[in-house]
């Protein structure tokens, strides 16, 4: 059977980025078993022939009405699918869905009947908000970075911007490449409406948020952009934890040095 990606280089490029990122998540140890999710908005890459495609799966309710997604198209990792498998065969471990006119349901149009992630409502709620606000961001990534999750088990790191300032201070590139820092979301049941709503609120201020004792959720221009921000924050967490394991509290960059960075790189204060 011919893949929907054939003859569509721009669409293939975006799905290939997802596959590449999925491989990195697995290699980093952030995607055990079927852990993690990636969803990208591919509406702008869809042509008339794709719009005419008949569904290959049943109409499925999203569980929430999202008015800004009407007629939108998304590539989604499949539920119970492994990132390491998606990295090799993205169209066998993920699918392309079409949001129907009721803005409350979807249908699979390609390539296989792979049911999207169970956290699809959370991802689509974020995409709905991104479209509503005119954001250029088209990707959402959820994964389980070891060191960041470990730090979320200590209550003293969970105050607003406490971790942001620790991570920024570990290496100059962290503030340069993650200028908004890291949002914090207290523990909520995975896949719950409460977690989705809390994530939506926190993403108004941050590009990456930490789900306490669970993982991180990031938005970005594409899958690689979202991954890069998580990767940079994780590097800072490694530096901090390695310093603690060596028996000392790392000095970190001073507030004056961080302000100097902000001015030099024209970053948010």
Protein Blocks (a to p, Z undefined) as FASTA:
>chain_A
ZZfkgoplklmmmmmmmmmmmmmmmmnopaghjeccddddfklmpcfklmmpccfbdcdd
ehiacfklgoiacddddehiafklmmmmmmlmgccddddfkopaccdfbfbdcdddfklm
mmmmmmmmmmmnopabfbdcddddfklmmmmmpmklmpghklmmmmmmmpmklmmmmmno
paddddddehiaklmmmmmmmmmmmmbdcdehibccdddfblmlmmmmmmmmmmmmmmmm
mmmmnopacebjafklmmmmmmmnopaZZ
